[in-house]
Amino acid sequence: MKVWTCVVCGFIYDEAAGLPEEGIAPGTRWQDIPEGWACPDCGVAKADFEMVAV
């Protein structure tokens, strides 16, 4: 399983769970999230996330 982790605050985006509270449906692939999206916890850009295999 792969997740994306914010390098600044540690927030984790899981494709299977999505972020329904942010309007991102469960199953939304990381590459389908808009480039303008920002970390909901600290506000950094999508580019500041790293993929982590768990």
Biopython code that builds the backbone (N, CA, C, O; Angstrom):
import numpy as np
from Bio.PDB.StructureBuilder import StructureBuilder

atoms = [
    (1, "MET", "N", (0.844, -1.168, 0.000)),
    (1, "MET", "CA", (0.000, 0.000, 0.000)),
    (1, "MET", "C", (0.897, 1.241, 0.000)),
    (1, "MET", "O", (1.948, 1.260, 0.640)),
    (2, "LYS", "N", (0.472, 2.263, -0.717)),
    (2, "LYS", "CA", (1.224, 3.511, -0.784)),
    (2, "LYS", "C", (0.367, 4.650, -0.232)),
    (2, "LYS", "O", (-0.838, 4.719, -0.475)),
    (3, "VAL", "N", (1.015, 5.535, 0.511)),
    (3, "VAL", "CA", (0.364, 6.745, 1.002)),
    (3, "VAL", "C", (1.309, 7.902, 0.718)),
    (3, "VAL", "O", (2.489, 7.691, 0.437)),
    (4, "TRP", "N", (0.801, 9.103, 0.791)),
    (4, "TRP", "CA", (1.623, 10.291, 0.588)),
    (4, "TRP", "C", (1.642, 11.057, 1.900)),
    (4, "TRP", "O", (0.601, 11.299, 2.511)),
    (5, "THR", "N", (2.843, 11.433, 2.321)),
    (5, "THR", "CA", (3.039, 12.087, 3.612)),
    (5, "THR", "C", (3.589, 13.491, 3.427)),
    (5, "THR", "O", (4.522, 13.702, 2.651)),
    (6, "CYS", "N", (3.020, 14.439, 4.132)),
    (6, "CYS", "CA", (3.511, 15.821, 4.118)),
    (6, "CYS", "C", (4.861, 15.847, 4.828)),
    (6, "CYS", "O", (4.975, 15.387, 5.964)),
    (7, "VAL", "N", (5.883, 16.384, 4.164)),
    (7, "VAL", "CA", (7.223, 16.403, 4.753)),
    (7, "VAL", "C", (7.340, 17.453, 5.864)),
    (7, "VAL", "O", (8.299, 17.433, 6.635)),
    (8, "VAL", "N", (6.380, 18.356, 5.946)),
    (8, "VAL", "CA", (6.444, 19.404, 6.956)),
    (8, "VAL", "C", (5.750, 18.977, 8.261)),
    (8, "VAL", "O", (6.323, 19.093, 9.344)),
    (9, "CYS", "N", (4.501, 18.481, 8.139)),
    (9, "CYS", "CA", (3.736, 18.203, 9.365)),
    (9, "CYS", "C", (3.410, 16.729, 9.578)),
    (9, "CYS", "O", (2.948, 16.348, 10.654)),
    (10, "GLY", "N", (3.647, 15.892, 8.564)),
    (10, "GLY", "CA", (3.375, 14.464, 8.725)),
    (10, "GLY", "C", (1.962, 14.043, 8.372)),
    (10, "GLY", "O", (1.608, 12.877, 8.545)),
    (11, "PHE", "N", (1.141, 14.973, 7.877)),
    (11, "PHE", "CA", (-0.207, 14.601, 7.437)),
    (11, "PHE", "C", (-0.104, 13.510, 6.384)),
    (11, "PHE", "O", (0.784, 13.553, 5.532)),
    (12, "ILE", "N", (-1.006, 12.527, 6.434)),
    (12, "ILE", "CA", (-0.971, 11.399, 5.508)),
    (12, "ILE", "C", (-2.206, 11.408, 4.620)),
    (12, "ILE", "O", (-3.335, 11.485, 5.105)),
    (13, "TYR", "N", (-1.974, 11.328, 3.296)),
    (13, "TYR", "CA", (-3.071, 11.152, 2.352)),
    (13, "TYR", "C", (-3.087, 9.699, 1.901)),
    (13, "TYR", "O", (-2.093, 9.182, 1.390)),
    (14, "ASP", "N", (-4.227, 9.049, 2.098)),
    (14, "ASP", "CA", (-4.428, 7.657, 1.710)),
    (14, "ASP", "C", (-5.452, 7.627, 0.586)),
    (14, "ASP", "O", (-6.592, 8.054, 0.770)),
    (15, "GLU", "N", (-5.049, 7.123, -0.584)),
    (15, "GLU", "CA", (-5.958, 7.102, -1.737)),
    (15, "GLU", "C", (-7.250, 6.351, -1.434)),
    (15, "GLU", "O", (-8.324, 6.774, -1.863)),
    (16, "ALA", "N", (-7.162, 5.259, -0.711)),
    (16, "ALA", "CA", (-8.356, 4.453, -0.413)),
    (16, "ALA", "C", (-9.368, 5.243, 0.417)),
    (16, "ALA", "O", (-10.575, 5.108, 0.219)),
    (17, "ALA", "N", (-8.889, 6.046, 1.323)),
    (17, "ALA", "CA", (-9.768, 6.809, 2.205)),
    (17, "ALA", "C", (-10.191, 8.143, 1.593)),
    (17, "ALA", "O", (-11.273, 8.649, 1.891)),
    (18, "GLY", "N", (-9.332, 8.717, 0.730)),
    (18, "GLY", "CA", (-9.611, 10.043, 0.190)),
    (18, "GLY", "C", (-9.657, 11.070, 1.313)),
    (18, "GLY", "O", (-9.142, 10.841, 2.408)),
    (19, "LEU", "N", (-10.275, 12.188, 1.025)),
    (19, "LEU", "CA", (-10.481, 13.236, 2.031)),
    (19, "LEU", "C", (-11.876, 13.822, 1.809)),
    (19, "LEU", "O", (-12.015, 14.935, 1.301)),
    (20, "PRO", "N", (-12.907, 13.062, 2.193)),
    (20, "PRO", "CA", (-14.279, 13.532, 1.935)),
    (20, "PRO", "C", (-14.560, 14.930, 2.487)),
    (20, "PRO", "O", (-15.324, 15.689, 1.891)),
    (21, "GLU", "N", (-13.947, 15.275, 3.627)),
    (21, "GLU", "CA", (-14.164, 16.602, 4.211)),
    (21, "GLU", "C", (-13.541, 17.709, 3.361)),
    (21, "GLU", "O", (-13.874, 18.883, 3.527)),
    (22, "GLU", "N", (-12.627, 17.336, 2.443)),
    (22, "GLU", "CA", (-11.994, 18.289, 1.523)),
    (22, "GLU", "C", (-12.581, 18.167, 0.118)),
    (22, "GLU", "O", (-12.122, 18.831, -0.811)),
    (23, "GLY", "N", (-13.607, 17.311, -0.035)),
    (23, "GLY", "CA", (-14.232, 17.121, -1.339)),
    (23, "GLY", "C", (-13.504, 16.136, -2.230)),
    (23, "GLY", "O", (-13.740, 16.095, -3.437)),
    (24, "ILE", "N", (-12.615, 15.337, -1.642)),
    (24, "ILE", "CA", (-11.863, 14.329, -2.398)),
    (24, "ILE", "C", (-12.421, 12.956, -2.037)),
    (24, "ILE", "O", (-12.268, 12.491, -0.907)),
    (25, "ALA", "N", (-13.064, 12.319, -2.998)),
    (25, "ALA", "CA", (-13.751, 11.052, -2.758)),
    (25, "ALA", "C", (-12.773, 9.914, -2.472)),
    (25, "ALA", "O", (-11.645, 9.925, -2.966)),
    (26, "PRO", "N", (-13.203, 8.930, -1.675)),
    (26, "PRO", "CA", (-12.376, 7.733, -1.479)),
    (26, "PRO", "C", (-12.038, 7.105, -2.830)),
    (26, "PRO", "O", (-12.887, 7.036, -3.719)),
    (27, "GLY", "N", (-10.805, 6.652, -2.976)),
    (27, "GLY", "CA", (-10.360, 6.036, -4.216)),
    (27, "GLY", "C", (-9.719, 7.011, -5.185)),
    (27, "GLY", "O", (-9.253, 6.601, -6.248)),
    (28, "THR", "N", (-9.684, 8.300, -4.843)),
    (28, "THR", "CA", (-9.054, 9.297, -5.719)),
    (28, "THR", "C", (-7.540, 9.111, -5.701)),
    (28, "THR", "O", (-6.905, 9.160, -4.647)),
    (29, "ARG", "N", (-6.976, 8.896, -6.888)),
    (29, "ARG", "CA", (-5.528, 8.707, -6.991)),
    (29, "ARG", "C", (-4.802, 10.027, -6.735)),
    (29, "ARG", "O", (-5.315, 11.108, -7.024)),
    (30, "TRP", "N", (-3.610, 9.909, -6.192)),
    (30, "TRP", "CA", (-2.793, 11.086, -5.884)),
    (30, "TRP", "C", (-2.611, 11.962, -7.114)),
    (30, "TRP", "O", (-2.693, 13.187, -7.025)),
    (31, "GLN", "N", (-2.364, 11.340, -8.260)),
    (31, "GLN", "CA", (-2.128, 12.105, -9.481)),
    (31, "GLN", "C", (-3.373, 12.852, -9.955)),
    (31, "GLN", "O", (-3.268, 13.764, -10.775)),
    (32, "ASP", "N", (-4.553, 12.477, -9.448)),
    (32, "ASP", "CA", (-5.789, 13.145, -9.849)),
    (32, "ASP", "C", (-6.156, 14.313, -8.929)),
    (32, "ASP", "O", (-7.116, 15.038, -9.192)),
    (33, "ILE", "N", (-5.402, 14.487, -7.868)),
    (33, "ILE", "CA", (-5.643, 15.627, -6.986)),
    (33, "ILE", "C", (-5.068, 16.869, -7.661)),
    (33, "ILE", "O", (-3.939, 16.823, -8.149)),
    (34, "PRO", "N", (-5.810, 17.977, -7.703)),
    (34, "PRO", "CA", (-5.327, 19.183, -8.387)),
    (34, "PRO", "C", (-3.982, 19.668, -7.839)),
    (34, "PRO", "O", (-3.712, 19.562, -6.643)),
    (35, "GLU", "N", (-3.154, 20.195, -8.727)),
    (35, "GLU", "CA", (-1.836, 20.685, -8.326)),
    (35, "GLU", "C", (-1.946, 21.835, -7.324)),
    (35, "GLU", "O", (-1.014, 22.071, -6.555)),
    (36, "GLY", "N", (-3.050, 22.537, -7.324)),
    (36, "GLY", "CA", (-3.241, 23.649, -6.404)),
    (36, "GLY", "C", (-3.702, 23.241, -5.016)),
    (36, "GLY", "O", (-3.863, 24.087, -4.136)),
    (37, "TRP", "N", (-3.914, 21.957, -4.820)),
    (37, "TRP", "CA", (-4.352, 21.453, -3.515)),
    (37, "TRP", "C", (-3.251, 21.695, -2.483)),
    (37, "TRP", "O", (-2.067, 21.651, -2.816)),
    (38, "ALA", "N", (-3.635, 21.949, -1.243)),
    (38, "ALA", "CA", (-2.655, 22.181, -0.177)),
    (38, "ALA", "C", (-2.958, 21.284, 1.009)),
    (38, "ALA", "O", (-4.101, 20.877, 1.220)),
    (39, "CYS", "N", (-1.934, 20.983, 1.772)),
    (39, "CYS", "CA", (-2.079, 20.159, 2.965)),
    (39, "CYS", "C", (-3.137, 20.778, 3.884)),
    (39, "CYS", "O", (-3.041, 21.960, 4.214)),
    (40, "PRO", "N", (-4.135, 20.008, 4.300)),
    (40, "PRO", "CA", (-5.190, 20.578, 5.154)),
    (40, "PRO", "C", (-4.712, 20.933, 6.558)),
    (40, "PRO", "O", (-5.377, 21.697, 7.258)),
    (41, "ASP", "N", (-3.581, 20.395, 6.977)),
    (41, "ASP", "CA", (-3.091, 20.696, 8.327)),
    (41, "ASP", "C", (-2.140, 21.885, 8.365)),
    (41, "ASP", "O", (-2.236, 22.724, 9.261)),
    (42, "CYS", "N", (-1.207, 21.969, 7.388)),
    (42, "CYS", "CA", (-0.213, 23.045, 7.468)),
    (42, "CYS", "C", (-0.194, 23.960, 6.248)),
    (42, "CYS", "O", (0.449, 25.009, 6.278)),
    (43, "GLY", "N", (-0.892, 23.579, 5.171)),
    (43, "GLY", "CA", (-1.028, 24.471, 4.026)),
    (43, "GLY", "C", (0.079, 24.420, 2.992)),
    (43, "GLY", "O", (0.072, 25.219, 2.055)),
    (44, "VAL", "N", (1.036, 23.503, 3.130)),
    (44, "VAL", "CA", (2.075, 23.428, 2.104)),
    (44, "VAL", "C", (1.512, 22.801, 0.827)),
    (44, "VAL", "O", (0.451, 22.179, 0.845)),
    (45, "ALA", "N", (2.229, 22.973, -0.267)),
    (45, "ALA", "CA", (1.775, 22.518, -1.578)),
    (45, "ALA", "C", (1.863, 20.999, -1.721)),
    (45, "ALA", "O", (2.592, 20.323, -0.995)),
    (46, "LYS", "N", (1.100, 20.493, -2.678)),
    (46, "LYS", "CA", (1.103, 19.064, -2.997)),
    (46, "LYS", "C", (2.522, 18.566, -3.283)),
    (46, "LYS", "O", (2.855, 17.419, -2.986)),
    (47, "ALA", "N", (3.348, 19.432, -3.857)),
    (47, "ALA", "CA", (4.720, 19.058, -4.200)),
    (47, "ALA", "C", (5.558, 18.741, -2.965)),
    (47, "ALA", "O", (6.625, 18.138, -3.082)),
    (48, "ASP", "N", (5.091, 19.137, -1.792)),
    (48, "ASP", "CA", (5.843, 18.891, -0.565)),
    (48, "ASP", "C", (5.439, 17.587, 0.119)),
    (48, "ASP", "O", (5.686, 17.404, 1.312)),
    (49, "PHE", "N", (4.819, 16.685, -0.635)),
    (49, "PHE", "CA", (4.463, 15.368, -0.113)),
    (49, "PHE", "C", (5.391, 14.330, -0.722)),
    (49, "PHE", "O", (5.854, 14.475, -1.854)),
    (50, "GLU", "N", (5.655, 13.282, 0.050)),
    (50, "GLU", "CA", (6.468, 12.169, -0.429)),
    (50, "GLU", "C", (5.648, 10.888, -0.353)),
    (50, "GLU", "O", (4.872, 10.688, 0.582)),
    (51, "MET", "N", (5.831, 10.018, -1.354)),
    (51, "MET", "CA", (5.167, 8.722, -1.350)),
    (51, "MET", "C", (5.908, 7.794, -0.399)),
    (51, "MET", "O", (7.138, 7.733, -0.385)),
    (52, "VAL", "N", (5.125, 7.073, 0.393)),
    (52, "VAL", "CA", (5.690, 6.127, 1.344)),
    (52, "VAL", "C", (4.965, 4.791, 1.166)),
    (52, "VAL", "O", (3.736, 4.740, 1.163)),
    (53, "ALA", "N", (5.735, 3.719, 1.018)),
    (53, "ALA", "CA", (5.145, 2.381, 0.964)),
    (53, "ALA", "C", (4.969, 1.886, 2.384)),
    (53, "ALA", "O", (5.923, 1.887, 3.161)),
    (54, "VAL", "N", (3.780, 1.468, 2.730)),
    (54, "VAL", "CA", (3.519, 0.963, 4.089)),
    (54, "VAL", "C", (3.042, -0.470, 4.057)),
    (54, "VAL", "O", (2.775, -1.055, 5.107)),
]
sb = StructureBuilder()
sb.init_structure("model")
sb.init_model(0)
sb.init_chain("A")
sb.init_seg("    ")
for serial, (resi, resn, name, xyz) in enumerate(atoms, 1):
    if name == "N":
        sb.init_residue(resn, " ", resi, " ")
    sb.init_atom(name, np.array(xyz, "f"), 0.0, 1.0, " ", f" {name:<3s}", serial, name[0])
structure = sb.get_structure()
